[in-house]
Amino acid sequence: MQVTEEDGGKLNAFAREPRMVVMEKGEANGPSRLLLIGGVVLVVVLVAVAAGIS
């Protein structure tokens, strides 16, 4: 953890950031498409449930 000292003697602590990874165009990033489809289905089901309750 990086710590700096401000004026007045206060300490400021900064977390270490993870290294960035540059992906090439068209590279797969795991099951992202599956998560997107699942999220869309979840939203549709929640809207249907909310419409059925009201």
Secondary structure, 3 states (H helix, E strand, C coil): CEEEECCCCCEEEECCCCCCCCCCCCCCCCCHHHHHHHHHHHHHHHHHHHHHHC
